């Protein structure tokens, strides 16, 4: 989207004078859009000259309620805002998200170029609706439902002429105006591509919201070129998978189809496309990797890829299945595909999920490989929930956690009085508890050799003979095993039976380590959304970059625990997780000076000379530099470091 041509200051002054004198502003002076906005601002009773009325802000409680109402919008916007902020962070700009009424809900950026009153006006809870603030990018973008740039004296209120702003609306797949994304800065820092940047970012948010909101419907990706599928510029259509009726669309798809947003809501397929829906339906069910070529009713050719819904129960809630415990999946609420809920974009993980999904229907034994902490048990739970056995129990056993003298009784069960200390009523054993469902053997590589022989016989005969009992019992379960060991090496070394290895390895999938994943940022936001923290909590972009480069020896388990701890260390009202919220033992391991300097610290500032320097030392040095730079101003130092004043006071008391 090209930047709008700048109007001379003298012309703007003349237009403002004419507006005050005659109550009207000729469009030939300002252009139609700006003239109409100024006229609306005058009709709202706003005087264009003089001081603006004090900025009214929502009380904190009302702001929290507003954020809760817009939780989905905020959750999908924050990752994009963080990316935008990395583009403008050194140029005195702010990235702002406002709701459909112009109330600021989330901001990122440096406020040092603003006075105290101006900072209040651009703080969360303040309204920039056109009726309250006159012509401005946020309010006018909402009024026009289009991308808008307002520079300097183009603002209706003369007191806002120090700003340059570019904003784009965020529209839902059903055409509802959800909010607006804005970049604001000092008018001397205007860049001609800011409007295009923010408009592209708004489209990214819209696409993310559509893909998230229509996971139980068929989604069609569209583009005139096959290489464009999957990119930001693609069109997206949400369809009824039975008839192909249009349920939702992004603005790109509507433009290609020549439809207004009001035309959605069950519009028949045949009114939009010349290609029969049956052909698309057939292509989607084949899960073909090749795009399909479609013709619109206007004769335009588009390439399409079908994302087909999978109506199966969701993944079992984390923590519901304990090692050596059971969970009856019949109590789970049927939702979207369990693997889809876990998928945050990594292609290796997605490939493993696609393979597991295909063998689930045939109960082919699945072997899940990966380092400790990569989420093998969570993957197994998703496989069970995506299988025809989802109504049966999911029984998980950690072969490395059970004492060797008890594991046989635990697995195979025992008759009453079979041995000293046995229960009077006996025990059915975990294998029989898994009957009709899924048996998950974690760390199968640690199973003792004698027990491997008994397990092999059960898998071959599909019968279990409890200890102290001569009567075998039939068992039927899907077997999923997992290990962090190289089982092939264990077979060659005689630590694992060759015949058992081939019995459990119907299909093996390798889950990537966290350091190898390409979806670190999306995965982070997914984890933050699951943890018990503020609805719009986010990571400082510099910290996000450093964390993405860390090797994470404990993988997802370690990273999730770190995020949970960081959230617990947030002060009341804080939402940005920064370097100060890292556990003390993690900082030296990350070798922070070599990875990324703490937020808002100049790159050439010598924070520390050794990666082994303790976090306390680094923290004190960063705080001292910030206080010196701001001549002892606690509030300014806290803003630079991205922490609260209470945290600064606490650090000073600890020195």
C-alpha positions in Angstrom: 0.0 0.0 0.0 1.7 3.2 -1.1 2.1 6.1 1.3 -0.3 9.0 0.8 1.2 12.2 -0.6 2.1 14.8 2.1 0.2 18.1 2.1 2.1 21.4 2.6 1.7 22.9 6.1 0.6 26.2 4.6 -2.3 24.4 2.8 -3.3 22.6 6.0 -3.3 25.9 7.9 -5.4 27.5 5.3 -7.9 24.5 5.3 -8.1 24.6 9.1 -8.8 28.4 9.1 -11.5 27.9 6.4 -13.1 25.2 8.5 -13.3 27.4 11.5 -14.5 30.4 9.5 -17.1 28.8 7.3 -17.8 25.5 9.0 -16.8 23.5 5.9 -13.6 22.4 4.3 -13.5 22.1 0.4 -12.2 18.7 -0.7 -9.9 20.3 -3.2 -7.7 21.5 -0.4 -7.3 18.3 1.6 -8.6 15.5 -0.6 -12.0 13.9 -0.1 -11.1 11.4 2.7 -9.2 13.9 4.9 -11.9 16.6 4.3 -14.7 14.3 5.4 -12.8 13.3 8.5 -12.2 16.9 9.5 -15.9 17.6 8.9 -16.9 14.7 11.1 -14.5 15.9 13.8 -16.0 19.4 13.7 -19.5 17.9 13.9 -18.4 16.1 17.0 -17.9 19.5 18.7 -14.1 19.3 18.8 -12.2 22.7 18.5 -9.2 22.1 16.2 -7.0 24.7 17.9 -5.9 24.8 21.5 -5.2 22.2 24.1 -7.0 18.9 23.8 -9.3 17.9 26.6 -7.7 15.7 29.2 -7.3 12.1 28.1 -10.0 9.9 29.6 -8.9 6.4 30.4 -10.8 3.3 31.3 -10.4 2.2 34.9 -8.1 -0.8 35.3 -11.0 -3.1 36.0 -12.9 -2.0 32.9 -9.7 -2.3 30.9 -9.2 -5.9 32.1 -12.8 -6.7 31.1 -12.2 -5.2 27.7 -9.1 -7.2 27.2 -10.9 -10.4 28.3 -13.6 -9.7 25.7 -11.0 -9.3 23.0 -8.8 -12.1 24.2 -8.7 -13.9 20.8 -7.8 -10.7 19.0 -5.0 -9.8 21.4 -3.6 -13.4 21.4 -3.3 -13.4 17.6 -2.1 -9.8 17.4 0.7 -9.9 19.9 3.1 -12.1 17.9 2.6 -9.8 14.8 3.1 -6.7 17.0 6.3 -8.0 18.3 7.6 -8.6 14.8 6.5 -5.0 13.8 8.3 -3.6 16.9 11.6 -5.2 15.8 11.3 -3.2 12.6 10.7 0.2 14.3 12.1 -0.2 17.8 15.1 2.2 17.2 13.1 5.0 15.5 10.9 6.3 18.4 7.8 4.5 17.2 5.0 2.7 19.0 3.0 -0.3 17.9 -0.6 -0.1 19.1 -3.6 -2.4 19.1 -7.0 -0.8 19.6 -10.5 -2.3 19.8 -13.4 -1.5 17.5 -14.2 1.6 19.5 -10.6 3.0 19.3 -9.7 2.0 22.9 -6.0 1.1 23.2 -5.6 -2.5 24.5 -2.0 -3.3 23.9 1.1 -1.2 23.1 4.8 -1.8 22.5 7.4 0.8 22.1 9.4 3.7 23.4 7.5 6.6 25.0 10.6 8.8 25.6 9.7 11.1 22.7 6.4 12.0 24.4 5.6 14.4 27.2 3.9 13.1 30.3 0.4 14.1 29.1 1.1 12.6 25.7 2.2 9.4 27.3 -1.1 9.2 29.2 -3.0 9.8 25.9 -1.2 6.8 24.3 -1.5 4.5 27.3 -3.7 1.4 27.4 -7.3 2.4 28.2 -7.2 5.7 26.3 -9.6 6.2 23.4 -8.6 7.5 20.0 -12.1 7.3 18.5 -12.5 10.1 15.9 -15.3 11.6 17.9 -12.9 12.2 20.8 -9.6 12.7 19.2 -10.5 14.1 15.8 -8.8 12.9 12.6 -6.1 10.4 13.6 -4.9 7.1 12.0 -6.7 4.8 14.6 -10.0 6.6 14.7 -10.1 7.4 10.9 -9.1 3.9 9.9 -12.1 2.6 12.0 -14.4 5.2 10.4 -13.3 4.3 6.9 -12.6 0.6 7.5 -9.5 1.1 5.4 -5.8 1.7 5.8 -5.0 5.4 6.7 -1.9 7.5 7.2 -2.2 10.8 9.1 1.0 12.9 9.2 1.8 15.9 11.3 -0.6 18.8 10.8 -3.1 16.5 8.9 -4.4 15.6 12.4 -7.5 17.6 13.1 -6.4 18.6 16.5 -3.4 20.9 16.1 -1.9 19.7 19.3 -1.4 16.2 17.7 0.7 17.6 14.8 3.9 16.3 16.4 2.7 12.7 15.5 2.9 10.6 12.3 0.6 7.6 12.4 -0.4 4.8 10.1 -3.2 2.3 10.9 -5.1 -0.5 9.2 -8.3 -2.1 10.4 -8.6 -5.8 11.4 -11.7 -7.5 10.0 -13.0 -10.9 10.9 -13.7 -13.6 8.3 -17.4 -12.7 8.6 -16.8 -9.0 7.9 -17.0 -7.8 11.5 -14.7 -4.8 12.4 -12.6 -6.2 15.3 -10.1 -3.4 15.9 -7.2 -1.6 14.3 -3.4 -2.0 14.3 -1.3 1.2 14.4 2.2 2.5 14.2 2.7 6.0 15.7 5.9 8.0 16.1 7.4 11.5 16.0 6.5 13.3 12.8 10.1 13.8 12.0 10.6 10.0 11.8 8.0 9.3 9.1 8.8 6.5 6.7 7.0 6.1 3.3 6.5 2.4 3.8 5.0 2.4 7.3 1.4 2.2 6.0 2.2 -0.8 3.8 4.0 -2.5 6.7 1.0 -2.1 9.1 -1.5 -3.1 6.4 0.4 -6.3 5.8 0.6 -7.0 9.5 -3.2 -6.5 9.8 -3.7 -9.0 7.1 -1.5 -11.5 8.9 -3.6 -11.1 12.0 -6.8 -11.6 10.0 -5.5 -14.8 8.4 -4.4 -16.1 11.8 -7.9 -15.4 13.2 -9.6 -17.1 10.3 -7.4 -20.3 10.4 -8.0 -20.5 14.2 -11.7 -19.8 14.1 -12.6 -22.3 11.3 -10.6 -25.4 12.3 -13.8 -27.5 12.2 -14.6 -26.4 8.6 -12.9 -26.8 5.3 -10.5 -24.0 4.5 -9.5 -23.3 1.0 -6.1 -21.5 0.3 -6.2 -19.5 -2.9 -3.6 -17.7 -5.1 -3.1 -17.0 -8.8 0.3 -18.7 -8.6 0.9 -22.1 -6.9 4.0 -20.7 -5.2 1.8 -18.1 -3.4 -0.1 -20.7 -1.5 0.7 -20.6 2.2 2.0 -17.0 2.0 0.7 -13.7 3.5 -0.9 -12.7 0.1 -3.0 -15.9 -0.2 -6.8 -15.8 -0.2 -8.6 -17.9 2.4 -12.1 -19.2 2.3 -13.9 -21.1 5.1 -16.5 -23.5 3.6 -19.1 -26.0 4.7 -17.5 -29.3 3.9 -20.8 -30.9 2.9 -22.0 -28.4 0.3 -19.1 -25.9 -0.1 -21.2 -22.9 1.0 -19.1 -19.8 1.9 -18.9 -19.3 5.7 -16.1 -16.8 5.9 -13.2 -15.3 3.9 -10.3 -12.9 4.2 -10.4 -9.7 2.2 -8.0 -11.0 -0.5 -10.3 -13.9 -1.3 -13.3 -11.5 -1.4 -11.5 -9.2 -3.8 -10.7 -12.1 -6.2 -14.3 -13.3 -6.1 -15.7 -9.8 -6.5 -17.8 -10.1 -3.3 -18.5 -7.7 -0.4 -18.2 -9.1 3.1 -22.0 -8.8 3.4 -22.3 -11.6 0.7 -21.0 -14.2 3.1 -23.0 -16.4 5.4 -23.9 -19.5 3.3 -23.4 -18.2 -0.2 -23.6 -21.2 -2.5 -20.3 -22.5 -4.1 -21.7 -22.5 -7.6 -22.4 -18.7 -7.5 -18.7 -18.1 -6.9 -16.9 -20.8 -8.9 -17.3 -22.4 -12.3 -15.4 -25.5 -11.1 -17.8 -28.0 -9.5 -17.6 -28.4 -5.7 -17.6 -32.2 -6.2 -14.2 -31.9 -7.8 -12.8 -29.9 -4.9 -14.4 -32.3 -2.4 -12.7 -35.2 -4.1 -9.3 -33.5 -4.3 -9.5 -32.6 -0.6 -10.3 -36.1 0.5 -7.3 -37.5 -1.4 -5.0 -35.3 0.7 -3.1 -34.5 -2.4 0.0 -32.3 -2.1 -0.5 -30.9 -5.6 -2.7 -27.7 -5.7 -6.0 -27.8 -7.6 -6.7 -25.3 -10.4 -10.1 -23.5 -10.0 -12.0 -21.1 -12.1 -14.1 -18.4 -10.5 -17.5 -17.4 -11.9 -15.8 -14.3 -13.4 -13.4 -16.5 -15.4 -10.2 -16.0 -13.2 -8.0 -19.0 -12.6 -6.7 -19.6 -9.1 -4.7 -22.4 -7.6 -6.1 -23.9 -4.4 -5.1 -26.2 -1.6 -7.7 -27.8 0.6 -7.3 -28.0 4.4 -9.9 -30.6 5.4 -11.4 -30.7 8.9 -10.9 -33.7 11.1 -13.8 -34.1 13.5 -12.3 -36.2 16.3 -11.8 -35.5 20.0 -9.2 -33.1 21.1 -6.0 -34.0 22.9 -6.4 -35.1 26.4 -5.8 -32.3 28.9 -2.2 -32.0 30.1 -1.7 -33.6 33.5 -4.8 -35.8 33.3 -2.7 -38.9 32.6 -0.1 -39.8 35.2 2.6 -42.4 34.7 1.2 -45.8 35.3 -2.3 -44.3 35.4 -5.4 -44.5 33.3 -7.7 -42.0 31.6 -11.1 -42.8 30.0 -11.3 -40.8 26.8 -15.1 -41.2 26.6 -15.4 -38.3 29.0 -13.5 -35.9 26.7 -15.6 -33.4 24.7 -15.3 -34.0 20.9 -13.6 -31.0 19.4 -11.1 -30.5 16.6 -8.3 -32.9 15.6 -6.0 -33.5 18.5 -2.9 -33.1 16.4 -4.2 -29.9 14.9 -4.4 -28.4 18.3 -0.8 -29.1 19.0 0.5 -28.1 15.6 2.2 -24.7 15.7 3.8 -24.8 12.3 7.0 -27.0 12.4 7.2 -29.1 9.3 9.0 -32.0 10.9 6.5 -32.3 13.8 3.6 -31.9 11.3 5.1 -34.7 9.1 5.3 -37.0 12.2 1.7 -36.2 13.1 0.4 -36.9 9.6 2.1 -40.3 9.6 0.8 -41.2 13.1 -2.7 -40.1 12.1 -2.7 -42.5 9.1 -1.6 -45.6 11.1 -4.0 -44.9 14.0 -7.0 -46.3 12.1 -5.2 -49.6 11.6 -3.6 -50.0 15.0 -0.2 -50.4 13.6 2.4 -50.2 16.5 3.8 -46.7 16.7 7.3 -45.9 18.0 7.9 -42.3 19.0 11.6 -41.2 19.2 13.0 -38.0 20.5 15.1 -36.4 23.3 13.7 -36.2 26.8 11.2 -33.4 27.1 10.2 -33.0 23.5 6.6 -34.0 24.3 6.5 -37.7 23.4 3.7 -38.5 25.8 1.7 -35.5 24.7 2.1 -36.7 21.1 1.0 -40.2 22.2 -2.1 -38.8 23.8 -3.0 -36.9 20.6 -2.5 -40.0 18.6 -4.9 -41.9 20.9 -7.5 -39.0 20.7 -7.2 -39.1 16.9 -7.7 -42.9 16.7 -10.8 -45.0 16.5 -10.0 -46.2 20.0 -10.5 -42.8 21.5 -13.5 -43.9 23.5 -11.4 -46.5 25.2 -8.8 -45.9 28.0 -5.3 -44.4 27.5 -2.9 -46.2 29.9 0.6 -44.7 30.2 3.5 -46.6 31.9 7.0 -45.2 32.4 9.2 -48.3 32.1 12.1 -46.4 33.7 10.1 -45.3 36.7 8.9 -48.6 38.0 11.1 -50.8 40.4 12.4 -53.8 38.5 10.9 -56.3 41.0 7.4 -54.8 40.6 7.2 -54.1 36.9 6.1 -57.6 35.9 3.2 -57.5 38.4 2.4 -54.0 37.3 2.2 -54.9 33.7 0.6 -58.4 33.7 -1.3 -58.3 36.9 -1.6 -61.1 39.5 -4.0 -63.5 41.2 -5.1 -63.0 44.8 -2.3 -64.0 47.2 0.2 -64.6 44.3 3.1 -63.2 46.4 3.8 -61.7 49.8 2.3 -58.2 50.0 -0.1 -58.8 47.1 -3.6 -57.3 47.3 -6.3 -59.8 48.5 -8.4 -59.1 45.5 -5.4 -59.3 43.0 -4.8 -56.9 40.2 -5.7 -57.0 36.5 -2.5 -55.3 35.4 -1.9 -52.4 33.1 -2.1 -54.4 29.9 -5.6 -55.6 30.7 -6.7 -52.1 31.8 -5.7 -50.9 28.3 -8.1 -53.4 26.7 -10.1 -51.6 24.0 -7.9 -48.5 24.1 -4.2 -47.5 23.9 -1.2 -48.7 25.8 1.6 -46.2 26.0 5.0 -47.6 27.1 7.3 -44.7 27.7 11.1 -45.2 27.9 10.7 -48.7 26.4 14.4 -48.9 26.0 14.8 -49.2 29.8 12.7 -52.4 30.1 14.6 -55.3 31.5 15.4 -58.1 29.1 13.4 -60.9 30.9 10.4 -58.6 30.8 10.9 -57.9 27.1 10.4 -61.6 26.4 7.1 -61.7 28.2 5.9 -58.5 26.5 6.8 -60.0 23.1 4.7 -63.1 23.8 1.7 -60.9 24.8 2.0 -58.9 21.5 2.2 -62.1 19.5 -0.6 -64.0 21.2 -2.8 -61.1 22.3 -3.2 -62.8 25.7 -2.0 -62.0 29.2 -1.4 -64.5 31.9 -1.4 -62.8 35.4 1.2 -63.9 38.0 -0.1 -66.9 40.0 -2.8 -67.7 37.5 -2.9 -70.3 34.7 -5.8 -68.8 32.8 -4.8 -66.3 30.1 -7.0 -63.3 29.4 -7.5 -61.8 25.9 -6.3 -58.2 25.4 -6.8 -55.8 22.5 -5.0 -52.5 22.5 -3.1 -50.1 20.2 0.5 -50.1 21.3 2.5 -46.8 21.3 6.1 -46.9 22.6 8.5 -44.0 23.1 12.2 -43.7 24.0 15.0 -41.2 23.9 17.5 -44.0 23.3 18.8 -45.3 19.9 17.1 -48.7 20.0 19.1 -50.0 16.9 22.3 -49.5 18.9 20.7 -51.2 21.9 19.8 -54.2 19.7 23.4 -54.5 18.4 24.7 -54.3 22.0 22.4 -57.0 23.2 20.4 -54.7 25.5 17.2 -54.9 23.6 15.6 -57.9 21.8 15.8 -57.8 18.1 12.4 -59.5 17.6 10.7 -57.1 20.1 12.2 -54.1 18.3 10.6 -55.1 15.0 7.3 -56.0 16.8 6.9 -52.5 18.3 8.3 -50.6 15.3 5.4 -50.7 12.9 6.1 -47.1 12.2 8.7 -44.9 13.9 8.5 -41.1 14.0 11.2 -38.7 15.2 10.0 -35.6 17.1 12.4 -32.6 16.7 14.2 -31.1 19.6 13.1 -27.6 20.6 16.4 -26.1 19.3 15.6 -27.7 15.9 12.0 -26.5 15.6 11.1 -23.7 13.1 8.0 -22.6 15.0 9.7 -21.3 18.2 7.7 -18.1 18.3 4.3 -19.6 17.6 5.1 -22.4 20.0 5.9 -19.8 22.7 2.6 -18.0 22.3 0.8 -21.3 22.4 2.5 -22.2 25.7 1.8 -18.7 27.1 -1.8 -19.1 26.3 -2.0 -22.4 28.2 -0.3 -21.1 31.3 -2.0 -19.2 34.1 -1.0 -15.7 33.4 -2.4 -12.4 32.1 -4.4 -12.8 28.9 -2.0 -10.6 26.9 1.4 -11.6 28.4 4.2 -11.6 25.9 8.0 -11.8 25.7 10.3 -8.9 25.0 11.4 -9.3 21.4 15.1 -9.3 22.3 14.5 -12.0 24.9 12.5 -14.0 22.4 15.4 -13.9 20.0 17.9 -15.1 22.7 15.6 -17.9 23.9 15.2 -19.1 20.3 19.0 -19.5 20.0 19.4 -21.4 23.3 20.0 -25.1 23.1 17.4 -26.1 25.7 18.7 -29.5 26.9 15.4 -30.2 28.7 13.4 -29.2 25.5 9.7 -28.3 25.9 9.6 -29.5 29.5 12.3 -27.1 30.5 11.0 -24.2 28.4 7.4 -24.6 29.7 8.6 -24.6 33.3 10.8 -21.5 32.6 7.8 -19.6 31.2 5.6 -20.6 34.1 8.3 -19.3 36.5 8.7 -16.1 34.6 4.9 -15.5 34.7 4.9 -16.0 38.5 7.7 -13.4 38.8 5.7 -10.7 37.0 4.7 -7.7 39.1 1.0 -6.8 39.3 0.2 -5.0 36.1 3.3 -6.3 34.2 2.7 -8.2 31.0 6.1 -8.2 29.3 8.4 -11.0 30.3 11.9 -9.6 30.1 15.4 -10.6 31.2 14.7 -9.7 34.8 12.1 -12.6 35.0 14.5 -15.3 34.0 15.5 -17.8 36.7 18.9 -17.0 38.1 20.5 -20.3 36.9 19.4 -19.8 33.3 21.1 -16.5 32.5 24.7 -17.7 32.6 23.8 -20.8 30.6 22.3 -18.7 27.9 25.5 -16.7 27.5 23.4 -13.6 27.2 26.1 -11.1 26.2 26.9 -13.2 23.2 23.3 -13.7 22.2 21.5 -10.5 22.8 21.9 -7.5 25.0 19.1 -6.8 27.6 16.2 -4.8 26.2 16.7 -1.1 25.2 20.4 -1.4 25.9 22.8 -0.1 23.2 24.5 -3.0 21.4 27.9 -1.5 22.1 27.3 -1.2 25.9 29.6 -3.5 27.8 27.1 -5.3 30.0 29.5 -8.1 31.0 32.8 -9.5 29.8 32.2 -13.2 30.6 29.3 -15.5 30.0 29.9 -17.0 33.4 29.0 -13.7 35.1 26.1 -14.2 37.4 22.6 -12.8 36.7 22.8 -10.7 39.8 25.9 -8.9 38.5 24.4 -8.4 35.0 21.2 -7.2 36.5 22.9 -4.7 38.8 25.1 -3.4 35.9 22.1 -2.9 33.6 20.2 -1.1 36.3 23.1 1.1 37.2 23.6 2.1 33.6 19.9 2.9 33.2 19.8 5.0 36.3 22.9 6.9 35.3 21.5 7.5 31.8 18.3 8.9 33.3 20.0 10.8 36.1 18.4 8.7 38.8 14.8 8.8 37.5 13.4 5.5 38.7 10.4 5.6 36.4 12.5 6.3 33.2 15.0 3.5 34.2 12.1 1.1 34.7 10.6 1.9 31.3 14.0 1.4 29.6 14.6 -2.0 31.2 11.0 -3.1 30.6 10.3 -3.7 34.4 8.1 -2.1 37.0 9.3 0.5 39.5 8.7 -2.0 42.3 11.2 -4.3 40.7 13.7 -1.5 40.5 13.2 -0.7 44.2 13.6 -4.3 45.1 16.8 -4.6 43.1 18.2 -1.5 44.8 17.4 -2.8 48.3 19.2 -6.0 47.4 22.4 -4.2 46.4 
